Amino acid sequence: MSGGAVLGWDMGAALQLGAALGLSPLIIAELLPPIEAVMVRKTNEEATGSGSLEGFDA
């Protein structure tokens, strides 16, 4: 990666996607932040090459 990093998701889009899938806004608001945190961390790890392949079959 060349000096950039993922900081977060477009939460408005994520909320609209959840609503389109018929999910309760309360459930989306509860579950989305912890999921976003893990995904952002993992995306940045993989982009910088510091992510592990644990759990993936080669």
C-alpha positions in Angstrom: 0.0 0.0 0.0 1.3 3.4 -0.8 0.8 5.5 2.3 -3.0 5.1 2.5 -5.2 3.3 4.9 -8.9 2.3 5.2 -10.4 4.4 8.0 -13.9 3.1 8.0 -17.0 2.2 6.0 -19.6 4.5 4.6 -22.1 3.9 7.4 -25.0 5.6 5.5 -24.6 3.1 2.7 -24.2 0.2 5.1 -27.4 1.2 6.9 -29.3 1.5 3.6 -28.0 -1.9 2.5 -29.2 -3.4 5.8 -32.6 -1.8 5.4 -32.8 -3.0 1.9 -32.2 -6.5 3.2 -35.0 -6.1 5.7 -32.8 -5.8 8.8 -33.9 -3.8 11.8 -32.1 -0.4 12.1 -31.6 -1.2 15.8 -29.8 -4.5 15.0 -27.7 -2.8 12.3 -26.7 0.0 14.7 -25.7 -2.6 17.3 -23.8 -5.0 15.1 -22.2 -2.9 12.4 -19.6 -0.9 14.5 -17.8 -4.0 15.9 -17.9 -5.7 12.5 -16.5 -2.6 10.8 -13.7 -2.3 13.3 -12.5 -5.9 12.6 -12.9 -5.5 8.8 -11.0 -2.2 8.7 -8.1 -3.7 10.8 -7.9 -6.8 8.7 -8.1 -4.9 5.4 -5.2 -2.6 6.5 -3.2 -5.6 7.7 -3.6 -7.3 4.4 -2.8 -4.2 2.4 0.5 -3.7 4.3 1.4 -7.3 4.1 1.4 -7.8 7.9 -1.8 -10.0 7.8 -1.4 -13.7 8.4 -2.8 -16.5 6.4 -4.0 -18.3 9.5 -7.3 -20.0 8.7 -6.7 -20.1 4.9 -5.7 -23.2 3.0 -2.9 -22.6 0.5 
